Amino acid sequence: MSENPAVTGAGELIPRVRLTELQSLAETSPQLASDVVAIVRERAETRSRVEKRQQYVQVLGAISALTVALSFGYWSFLLLQTGNIVGGSVLGTADLAALVTAFVASGRKR
């Protein structure tokens, strides 16, 4: 099987069961087998790109949530310092509730 360039390096992309079928296909139609391997590689690369993009979006979401939580916490602190106890308490409570909700929602996605 290693002598055929159509299936070389495809072991990690294609399950073992399919490799025997691909090998027989390569013996009868080398171009078709090469096309199948190219499609499998393309799908694997696409899946990898999508997973990396999802990780990037998750990190960006976490950074955004932290920024919003810190800014709301700061504004709540300033309201409490200036004597606006009701406004500071409401804003601080909403900030903590939103932060807990974000963590619970992200935990459910995993």
N, CA, C and O atoms as a Tinker XYZ file with bonds, in Angstrom:
   440  protein
     1  N      0.818000   -1.181000    0.000000    73     2
     2  CA     0.000000    0.000000    0.000000    64     1     3
     3  C      0.863000    1.248000    0.000000    63     2     4     5
     4  O      0.451000    2.266000   -0.556000    81     3
     5  N      2.039000    1.211000    0.598000    73     3     6
     6  CA     2.873000    2.391000    0.654000    64     5     7
     7  C      3.480000    2.740000   -0.700000    63     6     8     9
     8  O      3.967000    3.854000   -0.892000    81     7
     9  N      3.455000    1.787000   -1.649000    73     7    10
    10  CA     4.006000    2.120000   -2.953000    64     9    11
    11  C      3.082000    2.988000   -3.784000    63    10    12    13
    12  O      3.523000    3.594000   -4.761000    81    11
    13  N      1.812000    3.064000   -3.420000    73    11    14
    14  CA     0.863000    3.889000   -4.159000    64    13    15
    15  C      0.802000    5.269000   -3.522000    63    14    16    17
    16  O      0.439000    5.379000   -2.351000    81    15
    17  N      1.146000    6.327000   -4.255000    73    15    18
    18  CA     1.140000    7.665000   -3.658000    64    17    19
    19  C     -0.248000    8.167000   -3.317000    63    18    20    21
    20  O     -0.383000    9.130000   -2.561000    81    19
    21  N     -1.293000    7.535000   -3.861000    73    19    22
    22  CA    -2.655000    8.000000   -3.581000    64    21    23
    23  C     -3.055000    7.743000   -2.142000    63    22    24    25
    24  O     -3.859000    8.494000   -1.590000    81    23
    25  N     -2.519000    6.705000   -1.518000    73    23    26
    26  CA    -2.907000    6.368000   -0.154000    64    25    27
    27  C     -1.774000    6.596000    0.837000    63    26    28    29
    28  O     -1.939000    6.291000    2.019000    81    27
    29  N     -0.651000    7.109000    0.414000    73    27    30
    30  CA     0.446000    7.361000    1.326000    64    29    31
    31  C      0.062000    8.480000    2.284000    63    30    32    33
    32  O     -0.374000    9.545000    1.847000    81    31
    33  N      0.218000    8.256000    3.575000    73    31    34
    34  CA    -0.100000    9.252000    4.589000    64    33    35
    35  C     -1.580000    9.382000    4.875000    63    34    36    37
    36  O     -1.982000   10.277000    5.619000    81    35
    37  N     -2.394000    8.527000    4.313000    73    35    38
    38  CA    -3.830000    8.633000    4.528000    64    37    39
    39  C     -4.287000    7.831000    5.730000    63    38    40    41
    40  O     -5.464000    7.889000    6.087000    81    39
    41  N     -3.398000    7.084000    6.365000    73    39    42
    42  CA    -3.776000    6.218000    7.476000    64    41    43
    43  C     -4.399000    6.968000    8.636000    63    42    44    45
    44  O     -5.304000    6.443000    9.284000    81    43
    45  N     -3.944000    8.175000    8.918000    73    43    46
    46  CA    -4.505000    8.919000   10.032000    64    45    47
    47  C     -5.801000    9.633000    9.652000    63    46    48    49
    48  O     -6.525000   10.095000   10.534000    81    47
    49  N     -6.102000    9.730000    8.386000    73    47    50
    50  CA    -7.312000   10.415000    7.947000    64    49    51
    51  C     -8.467000    9.471000    7.659000    63    50    52    53
    52  O     -9.629000    9.842000    7.825000    81    51
    53  N     -8.160000    8.264000    7.232000    73    51    54
    54  CA    -9.181000    7.315000    6.810000    64    53    55
    55  C     -9.158000    6.124000    7.771000    63    54    56    57
    56  O     -8.087000    5.588000    8.056000    81    55
    57  N    -10.321000    5.703000    8.274000    73    55    58
    58  CA   -10.356000    4.537000    9.166000    64    57    59
    59  C     -9.792000    3.289000    8.487000    63    58    60    61
    60  O     -9.844000    3.164000    7.263000    81    59
    61  N     -9.257000    2.376000    9.282000    73    59    62
    62  CA    -8.622000    1.154000    8.777000    64    61    63
    63  C     -9.558000    0.330000    7.898000    63    62    64    65
    64  O     -9.113000   -0.267000    6.918000    81    63
    65  N    -10.829000    0.290000    8.229000    73    63    66
    66  CA   -11.776000   -0.505000    7.454000    64    65    67
    67  C    -11.838000    0.003000    6.023000    63    66    68    69
    68  O    -11.908000   -0.783000    5.078000    81    67
    69  N    -11.811000    1.308000    5.870000    73    67    70
    70  CA   -11.905000    1.911000    4.548000    64    69    71
    71  C    -10.590000    1.827000    3.767000    63    70    72    73
    72  O    -10.598000    1.943000    2.542000    81    71
    73  N     -9.479000    1.630000    4.445000    73    71    74
    74  CA    -8.189000    1.567000    3.752000    64    73    75
    75  C     -8.114000    0.379000    2.797000    63    74    76    77
    76  O     -7.544000    0.489000    1.711000    81    75
    77  N     -8.690000   -0.762000    3.199000    73    75    78
    78  CA    -8.661000   -1.917000    2.298000    64    77    79
    79  C     -9.498000   -1.647000    1.051000    63    78    80    81
    80  O     -9.121000   -2.027000   -0.057000    81    79
    81  N    -10.639000   -0.984000    1.246000    73    79    82
    82  CA   -11.465000   -0.622000    0.088000    64    81    83
    83  C    -10.732000    0.373000   -0.802000    63    82    84    85
    84  O    -10.790000    0.281000   -2.029000    81    83
    85  N    -10.045000    1.322000   -0.181000    73    83    86
    86  CA    -9.301000    2.320000   -0.946000    64    85    87
    87  C     -8.129000    1.689000   -1.684000    63    86    88    89
    88  O     -7.800000    2.090000   -2.800000    81    87
    89  N     -7.503000    0.701000   -1.057000    73    87    90
    90  CA    -6.388000    0.023000   -1.721000    64    89    91
    91  C     -6.877000   -0.731000   -2.957000    63    90    92    93
    92  O     -6.231000   -0.680000   -4.004000    81    91
    93  N     -8.002000   -1.426000   -2.849000    73    91    94
    94  CA    -8.531000   -2.120000   -4.020000    64    93    95
    95  C     -8.978000   -1.119000   -5.084000    63    94    96    97
    96  O     -8.849000   -1.386000   -6.279000    81    95
    97  N     -9.496000    0.018000   -4.662000    73    95    98
    98  CA    -9.870000    1.069000   -5.602000    64    97    99
    99  C     -8.636000    1.644000   -6.291000    63    98   100   101
   100  O     -8.672000    1.949000   -7.483000    81    99
   101  N     -7.542000    1.790000   -5.538000    73    99   102
   102  CA    -6.312000    2.320000   -6.116000    64   101   103
   103  C     -5.732000    1.370000   -7.158000    63   102   104   105
   104  O     -5.119000    1.803000   -8.134000    81   103
   105  N     -5.930000    0.086000   -6.945000    73   103   106
   106  CA    -5.429000   -0.886000   -7.923000    64   105   107
   107  C     -6.235000   -0.840000   -9.215000    63   106   108   109
   108  O     -5.682000   -1.022000  -10.300000    81   107
   109  N     -7.540000   -0.596000   -9.105000    73   107   110
   110  CA    -8.379000   -0.579000  -10.306000    64   109   111
   111  C     -8.436000    0.801000  -10.952000    63   110   112   113
   112  O     -8.453000    0.910000  -12.178000    81   111
   113  N     -8.466000    1.857000  -10.135000    73   111   114
   114  CA    -8.570000    3.209000  -10.671000    64   113   115
   115  C     -7.734000    4.158000   -9.816000    63   114   116   117
   116  O     -8.243000    4.736000   -8.855000    81   115
   117  N     -6.463000    4.322000  -10.152000    73   115   118
   118  CA    -5.570000    5.147000   -9.321000    64   117   119
   119  C     -6.028000    6.612000   -9.212000    63   118   120   121
   120  O     -5.883000    7.216000   -8.150000    81   119
   121  N     -6.565000    7.182000  -10.270000    73   119   122
   122  CA    -6.978000    8.580000  -10.234000    64   121   123
   123  C     -8.157000    8.790000   -9.285000    63   122   124   125
   124  O     -8.205000    9.778000   -8.552000    81   123
   125  N     -9.099000    7.862000   -9.305000    73   123   126
   126  CA   -10.251000    7.966000   -8.416000    64   125   127
   127  C     -9.820000    7.855000   -6.955000    63   126   128   129
   128  O    -10.314000    8.592000   -6.102000    81   127
   129  N     -8.912000    6.947000   -6.670000    73   127   130
   130  CA    -8.404000    6.802000   -5.304000    64   129   131
   131  C     -7.681000    8.069000   -4.864000    63   130   132   133
   132  O     -7.816000    8.500000   -3.719000    81   131
   133  N     -6.923000    8.658000   -5.762000    73   131   134
   134  CA    -6.220000    9.904000   -5.456000    64   133   135
   135  C     -7.217000   11.022000   -5.160000    63   134   136   137
   136  O     -7.000000   11.835000   -4.262000    81   135
   137  N     -8.308000   11.056000   -5.921000    73   135   138
   138  CA    -9.338000   12.068000   -5.696000    64   137   139
   139  C    -10.017000   11.877000   -4.338000    63   138   140   141
   140  O    -10.310000   12.849000   -3.642000    81   139
   141  N    -10.263000   10.625000   -3.968000    73   139   142
   142  CA   -10.891000   10.337000   -2.676000    64   141   143
   143  C     -9.985000   10.797000   -1.539000    63   142   144   145
   144  O    -10.459000   11.412000   -0.584000    81   143
   145  N     -8.697000   10.510000   -1.629000    73   143   146
   146  CA    -7.753000   10.932000   -0.592000    64   145   147
   147  C     -7.692000   12.456000   -0.523000    63   146   148   149
   148  O     -7.621000   13.023000    0.567000    81   147
   149  N     -7.719000   13.120000   -1.674000    73   147   150
   150  CA    -7.693000   14.589000   -1.687000    64   149   151
   151  C     -8.928000   15.168000   -1.009000    63   150   152   153
   152  O     -8.834000   16.160000   -0.287000    81   151
   153  N    -10.080000   14.553000   -1.237000    73   151   154
   154  CA   -11.319000   15.021000   -0.605000    64   153   155
   155  C    -11.253000   14.837000    0.903000    63   154   156   157
   156  O    -11.662000   15.717000    1.659000    81   155
   157  N    -10.735000   13.687000    1.343000    73   155   158
   158  CA   -10.627000   13.421000    2.779000    64   157   159
   159  C     -9.676000   14.419000    3.429000    63   158   160   161
   160  O     -9.961000   14.930000    4.512000    81   159
   161  N     -8.561000   14.699000    2.786000    73   159   162
   162  CA    -7.606000   15.677000    3.333000    64   161   163
   163  C     -8.230000   17.066000    3.397000    63   162   164   165
   164  O     -8.039000   17.787000    4.375000    81   163
   165  N     -8.965000   17.440000    2.372000    73   163   166
   166  CA    -9.612000   18.752000    2.349000    64   165   167
   167  C    -10.626000   18.877000    3.477000    63   166   168   169
   168  O    -10.709000   19.916000    4.131000    81   167
   169  N    -11.394000   17.823000    3.702000    73   167   170
   170  CA   -12.376000   17.850000    4.796000    64   169   171
   171  C    -11.690000   17.937000    6.155000    63   170   172   173
   172  O    -12.164000   18.641000    7.047000    81   171
   173  N    -10.584000   17.232000    6.314000    73   171   174
   174  CA    -9.850000   17.280000    7.579000    64   173   175
   175  C     -9.289000   18.685000    7.822000    63   174   176   177
   176  O     -9.332000   19.186000    8.946000    81   175
   177  N     -8.770000   19.311000    6.780000    73   175   178
   178  CA    -8.251000   20.673000    6.921000    64   177   179
   179  C     -9.374000   21.662000    7.234000    63   178   180   181
   180  O     -9.196000   22.573000    8.043000    81   179
   181  N    -10.518000   21.483000    6.597000    73   179   182
   182  CA   -11.657000   22.353000    6.857000    64   181   183
   183  C    -12.125000   22.204000    8.299000    63   182   184   185
   184  O    -12.408000   23.195000    8.972000    81   183
   185  N    -12.206000   20.968000    8.766000    73   183   186
   186  CA   -12.610000   20.724000   10.154000    64   185   187
   187  C    -11.627000   21.376000   11.116000    63   186   188   189
   188  O    -12.034000   21.954000   12.123000    81   187
   189  N    -10.351000   21.288000   10.815000    73   187   190
   190  CA    -9.331000   21.896000   11.665000    64   189   191
   191  C     -9.493000   23.416000   11.706000    63   190   192   193
   192  O     -9.397000   24.022000   12.773000    81   191
   193  N     -9.737000   24.027000   10.550000    73   191   194
   194  CA    -9.938000   25.480000   10.506000    64   193   195
   195  C    -11.174000   25.893000   11.300000    63   194   196   197
   196  O    -11.146000   26.895000   12.015000    81   195
   197  N    -12.240000   25.139000   11.179000    73   195   198
   198  CA   -13.478000   25.464000   11.898000    64   197   199
   199  C    -13.255000   25.347000   13.408000    63   198   200   201
   200  O    -13.715000   26.199000   14.167000    81   199
   201  N    -12.556000   24.303000   13.845000    73   199   202
   202  CA   -12.292000   24.136000   15.273000    64   201   203
   203  C    -11.417000   25.261000   15.812000    63   202   204   205
   204  O    -11.648000   25.745000   16.920000    81   203
   205  N    -10.416000   25.681000   15.046000    73   203   206
   206  CA    -9.568000   26.795000   15.478000    64   205   207
   207  C    -10.371000   28.081000   15.570000    63   206   208   209
   208  O    -10.185000   28.866000   16.500000    81   207
   209  N    -11.262000   28.303000   14.610000    73   207   210
   210  CA   -12.100000   29.498000   14.628000    64   209   211
   211  C    -13.031000   29.474000   15.831000    63   210   212   213
   212  O    -13.256000   30.513000   16.453000    81   211
   213  N    -13.572000   28.319000   16.169000    73   211   214
   214  CA   -14.445000   28.215000   17.341000    64   213   215
   215  C    -13.689000   28.507000   18.627000    63   214   216   217
   216  O    -14.216000   29.160000   19.527000    81   215
   217  N    -12.452000   28.024000   18.715000    73   215   218
   218  CA   -11.635000   28.315000   19.893000    64   217   219
   219  C    -11.351000   29.810000   19.997000    63   218   220   221
   220  O    -11.375000   30.378000   21.089000    81   219
   221  N    -11.081000   30.443000   18.862000    73   219   222
   222  CA   -10.819000   31.884000   18.845000    64   221   223
   223  C    -12.046000   32.651000   19.319000    63   222   224   225
   224  O    -11.923000   33.591000   20.104000    81   223
   225  N    -13.219000   32.264000   18.852000    73   223   226
   226  CA   -14.457000   32.932000   19.253000    64   225   227
   227  C    -14.711000   32.731000   20.747000    63   226   228   229
   228  O    -15.179000   33.652000   21.417000    81   227
   229  N    -14.414000   31.554000   21.275000    73   227   230
   230  CA   -14.599000   31.310000   22.700000    64   229   231
   231  C    -13.675000   32.184000   23.538000    63   230   232   233
   232  O    -14.095000   32.746000   24.550000    81   231
   233  N    -12.425000   32.300000   23.122000    73   231   234
   234  CA   -11.476000   33.137000   23.853000    64   233   235
   235  C    -11.901000   34.600000   23.778000    63   234   236   237
   236  O    -11.858000   35.317000   24.778000    81   235
   237  N    -12.309000   35.036000   22.596000    73   235   238
   238  CA   -12.771000   36.414000   22.427000    64   237   239
   239  C    -14.005000   36.678000   23.293000    63   238   240   241
   240  O    -14.128000   37.754000   23.878000    81   239
   241  N    -14.912000   35.717000   23.380000    73   239   242
   242  CA   -16.091000   35.858000   24.235000    64   241   243
   243  C    -15.730000   35.953000   25.703000    63   242   244   245
   244  O    -16.317000   36.743000   26.442000    81   243
   245  N    -14.762000   35.149000   26.129000    73   243   246
   246  CA   -14.330000   35.182000   27.529000    64   245   247
   247  C    -13.683000   36.527000   27.870000    63   246   248   249
   248  O    -13.919000   37.086000   28.941000    81   247
   249  N    -12.872000   37.033000   26.954000    73   247   250
   250  CA   -12.229000   38.333000   27.174000    64   249   251
   251  C    -13.277000   39.439000   27.217000    63   250   252   253
   252  O    -13.193000   40.340000   28.051000    81   251
   253  N    -14.254000   39.378000   26.335000    73   251   254
   254  CA   -15.321000   40.382000   26.322000    64   253   255
   255  C    -16.138000   40.326000   27.602000    63   254   256   257
   256  O    -16.469000   41.365000   28.175000    81   255
   257  N    -16.465000   39.126000   28.053000    73   255   258
   258  CA   -17.244000   38.982000   29.291000    64   257   259
   259  C    -16.465000   39.524000   30.486000    63   258   260   261
   260  O    -17.035000   40.172000   31.363000    81   259
   261  N    -15.170000   39.260000   30.516000    73   259   262
   262  CA   -14.357000   39.772000   31.610000    64   261   263
   263  C    -14.299000   41.293000   31.587000    63   262   264   265
   264  O    -14.383000   41.940000   32.631000    81   263
   265  N    -14.157000   41.857000   30.403000    73   263   266
   266  CA   -14.104000   43.315000   30.276000    64   265   267
   267  C    -15.410000   43.956000   30.739000    63   266   268   269
   268  O    -15.401000   44.944000   31.473000    81   267
   269  N    -16.521000   43.390000   30.308000    73   267   270
   270  CA   -17.820000   43.932000   30.712000    64   269   271
   271  C    -18.018000   43.771000   32.218000    63   270   272   273
   272  O    -18.494000   44.691000   32.883000    81   271
   273  N    -17.660000   42.624000   32.752000    73   271   274
   274  CA   -17.837000   42.391000   34.187000    64   273   275
   275  C    -16.992000   43.360000   35.013000    63   274   276   277
   276  O    -17.462000   43.908000   36.010000    81   275
   277  N    -15.747000   43.565000   34.595000    73   275   278
   278  CA   -14.887000   44.489000   35.337000    64   277   279
   279  C    -15.381000   45.931000   35.237000    63   278   280   281
   280  O    -15.342000   46.670000   36.221000    81   279
   281  N    -15.843000   46.331000   34.061000    73   279   282
   282  CA   -16.320000   47.711000   33.922000    64   281   283
   283  C    -17.610000   47.931000   34.727000    63   282   284   285
   284  O    -17.770000   48.971000   35.365000    81   283
   285  N    -18.533000   46.952000   34.699000    73   283   286
   286  CA   -19.753000   47.099000   35.491000    64   285   287
   287  C    -19.421000   47.082000   36.982000    63   286   288   289
   288  O    -20.024000   47.822000   37.760000    81   287
   289  N    -18.472000   46.246000   37.379000    73   287   290
   290  CA   -18.051000   46.224000   38.777000    64   289   291
   291  C    -17.448000   47.540000   39.203000    63   290   292   293
   292  O    -17.688000   48.008000   40.316000    81   291
   293  N    -16.665000   48.139000   38.324000    73   291   294
   294  CA   -16.049000   49.438000   38.626000    64   293   295
   295  C    -17.118000   50.517000   38.775000    63   294   296   297
   296  O    -17.071000   51.318000   39.709000    81   295
   297  N    -18.079000   50.537000   37.853000    73   295   298
   298  CA   -19.145000   51.540000   37.930000    64   297   299
   299  C    -20.005000   51.310000   39.174000    63   298   300   301
   300  O    -20.461000   52.268000   39.799000    81   299
   301  N    -20.221000   50.087000   39.524000    73   299   302
   302  CA   -20.967000   49.784000   40.744000    64   301   303
   303  C    -20.208000   50.295000   41.967000    63   302   304   305
   304  O    -20.802000   50.877000   42.874000    81   303
   305  N    -18.908000   50.078000   41.986000    73   303   306
   306  CA   -18.067000   50.568000   43.081000    64   305   307
   307  C    -18.126000   52.092000   43.170000    63   306   308   309
   308  O    -18.242000   52.654000   44.260000    81   307
   309  N    -18.047000   52.757000   42.012000    73   307   310
   310  CA   -18.107000   54.223000   42.028000    64   309   311
   311  C    -19.455000   54.728000   42.540000    63   310   312   313
   312  O    -19.514000   55.701000   43.291000    81   311
   313  N    -20.534000   54.065000   42.131000    73   311   314
   314  CA   -21.846000   54.460000   42.630000    64   313   315
   315  C    -21.943000   54.283000   44.142000    63   314   316   317
   316  O    -22.495000   55.136000   44.838000    81   315
   317  N    -21.409000   53.182000   44.643000    73   315   318
   318  CA   -21.442000   52.954000   46.088000    64   317   319
   319  C    -20.586000   53.970000   46.839000    63   318   320   321
   320  O    -20.959000   54.407000   47.928000    81   319
   321  N    -19.452000   54.348000   46.273000    73   319   322
   322  CA   -18.564000   55.327000   46.908000    64   321   323
   323  C    -19.181000   56.717000   46.968000    63   322   324   325
   324  O    -18.927000   57.468000   47.909000    81   323
   325  N    -19.985000   57.062000   45.977000    73   323   326
   326  CA   -20.595000   58.392000   45.945000    64   325   327
   327  C    -21.888000   58.455000   46.753000    63   326   328   329
   328  O    -22.521000   59.509000   46.820000    81   327
   329  N    -22.282000   57.359000   47.357000    73   327   330
   330  CA   -23.450000   57.372000   48.216000    64   329   331
   331  C    -24.711000   56.841000   47.565000    63   330   332   333
   332  O    -25.748000   56.768000   48.223000    81   331
   333  N    -24.661000   56.477000   46.327000    73   331   334
   334  CA   -25.839000   55.927000   45.648000    64   333   335
   335  C    -25.880000   54.427000   45.900000    63   334   336   337
   336  O    -25.465000   53.623000   45.064000    81   335
   337  N    -26.394000   54.071000   47.082000    73   335   338
   338  CA   -26.360000   52.685000   47.530000    64   337   339
   339  C    -27.296000   51.802000   46.707000    63   338   340   341
   340  O    -26.942000   50.674000   46.365000    81   339
   341  N    -28.471000   52.300000   46.391000    73   339   342
   342  CA   -29.438000   51.499000   45.638000    64   341   343
   343  C    -28.919000   51.228000   44.224000    63   342   344   345
   344  O    -28.923000   50.084000   43.769000    81   343
   345  N    -28.475000   52.270000   43.537000    73   343   346
   346  CA   -27.960000   52.102000   42.167000    64   345   347
   347  C    -26.735000   51.204000   42.119000    63   346   348   349
   348  O    -26.625000   50.351000   41.238000    81   347
   349  N    -25.810000   51.390000   43.061000    73   347   350
   350  CA   -24.607000   50.565000   43.103000    64   349   351
   351  C    -24.915000   49.117000   43.410000    63   350   352   353
   352  O    -24.309000   48.207000   42.845000    81   351
   353  N    -25.870000   48.907000   44.316000    73   351   354
   354  CA   -26.247000   47.535000   44.664000    64   353   355
   355  C    -26.938000   46.831000   43.501000    63   354   356   357
   356  O    -26.655000   45.668000   43.213000    81   355
   357  N    -27.846000   47.545000   42.834000    73   355   358
   358  CA   -28.550000   46.950000   41.695000    64   357   359
   359  C    -27.558000   46.621000   40.572000    63   358   360   361
   360  O    -27.589000   45.527000   40.010000    81   359
   361  N    -26.687000   47.571000   40.256000    73   359   362
   362  CA   -25.707000   47.333000   39.189000    64   361   363
   363  C    -24.741000   46.210000   39.558000    63   362   364   365
   364  O    -24.403000   45.385000   38.709000    81   363
   365  N    -24.293000   46.169000   40.808000    73   363   366
   366  CA   -23.400000   45.107000   41.249000    64   365   367
   367  C    -24.062000   43.741000   41.224000    63   366   368   369
   368  O    -23.438000   42.752000   40.840000    81   367
   369  N    -25.313000   43.682000   41.627000    73   367   370
   370  CA   -26.054000   42.419000   41.608000    64   369   371
   371  C    -26.275000   41.942000   40.180000    63   370   372   373
   372  O    -26.106000   40.759000   39.883000    81   371
   373  N    -26.655000   42.864000   39.296000    73   371   374
   374  CA   -26.847000   42.509000   37.886000    64   373   375
   375  C    -25.536000   42.032000   37.269000    63   374   376   377
   376  O    -25.524000   41.108000   36.456000    81   375
   377  N    -24.439000   42.664000   37.658000    73   375   378
   378  CA   -23.118000   42.267000   37.147000    64   377   379
   379  C    -22.775000   40.843000   37.579000    63   378   380   381
   380  O    -22.330000   40.040000   36.758000    81   379
   381  N    -22.973000   40.526000   38.833000    73   379   382
   382  CA   -22.686000   39.174000   39.313000    64   381   383
   383  C    -23.616000   38.142000   38.689000    63   382   384   385
   384  O    -23.180000   37.042000   38.348000    81   383
   385  N    -24.892000   38.485000   38.536000    73   383   386
   386  CA   -25.847000   37.556000   37.921000    64   385   387
   387  C    -25.465000   37.279000   36.466000    63   386   388   389
   388  O    -25.529000   36.137000   36.011000    81   387
   389  N    -25.073000   38.314000   35.746000    73   387   390
   390  CA   -24.669000   38.128000   34.347000    64   389   391
   391  C    -23.405000   37.287000   34.253000    63   390   392   393
   392  O    -23.276000   36.455000   33.356000    81   391
   393  N    -22.476000   37.499000   35.170000    73   391   394
   394  CA   -21.233000   36.729000   35.168000    64   393   395
   395  C    -21.503000   35.257000   35.449000    63   394   396   397
   396  O    -20.946000   34.390000   34.775000    81   395
   397  N    -22.339000   34.965000   36.422000    73   395   398
   398  CA   -22.686000   33.575000   36.743000    64   397   399
   399  C    -23.421000   32.932000   35.571000    63   398   400   401
   400  O    -23.161000   31.778000   35.232000    81   399
   401  N    -24.338000   33.677000   34.953000    73   399   402
   402  CA   -25.069000   33.161000   33.795000    64   401   403
   403  C    -24.134000   32.828000   32.650000    63   402   404   405
   404  O    -24.306000   31.808000   31.983000    81   403
   405  N    -23.144000   33.680000   32.416000    73   403   406
   406  CA   -22.179000   33.428000   31.336000    64   405   407
   407  C    -21.377000   32.159000   31.604000    63   406   408   409
   408  O    -21.139000   31.372000   30.688000    81   407
   409  N    -20.958000   31.955000   32.849000    73   407   410
   410  CA   -20.194000   30.751000   33.160000    64   409   411
   411  C    -21.052000   29.500000   33.061000    63   410   412   413
   412  O    -20.585000   28.462000   32.590000    81   411
   413  N    -22.311000   29.590000   33.502000    73   411   414
   414  CA   -23.197000   28.433000   33.418000    64   413   415
   415  C    -23.477000   28.096000   31.946000    63   414   416   417
   416  O    -23.468000   26.925000   31.565000    81   415
   417  N    -23.725000   29.117000   31.124000    73   415   418
   418  CA   -24.012000   28.882000   29.718000    64   417   419
   419  C    -22.807000   28.297000   28.987000    63   418   420   421
   420  O    -22.967000   27.419000   28.139000    81   419
   421  N    -21.612000   28.770000   29.302000    73   419   422
   422  CA   -20.425000   28.226000   28.648000    64   421   423
   423  C    -20.142000   26.803000   29.121000    63   422   424   425
   424  O    -19.621000   25.993000   28.354000    81   423
   425  N    -20.473000   26.490000   30.360000    73   423   426
   426  CA   -20.285000   25.124000   30.868000    64   425   427
   427  C    -21.226000   24.134000   30.202000    63   426   428   429
   428  O    -20.861000   22.976000   30.001000    81   427
   429  N    -22.429000   24.571000   29.858000    73   427   430
   430  CA   -23.382000   23.684000   29.192000    64   429   431
   431  C    -22.967000   23.390000   27.761000    63   430   432   433
   432  O    -23.266000   22.308000   27.256000    81   431
   433  N    -22.297000   24.303000   27.094000    73   431   434
   434  CA   -21.875000   24.091000   25.715000    64   433   435
   435  C    -20.819000   22.998000   25.624000    63   434   436   437
   436  O    -20.741000   22.296000   24.615000    81   435
   437  N    -20.019000   22.849000   26.649000    73   435   438
   438  CA   -18.962000   21.844000   26.638000    64   437   439
   439  C    -19.556000   20.505000   26.893000    63   438   440
   440  O    -18.837000   19.507000   26.927000    81   439
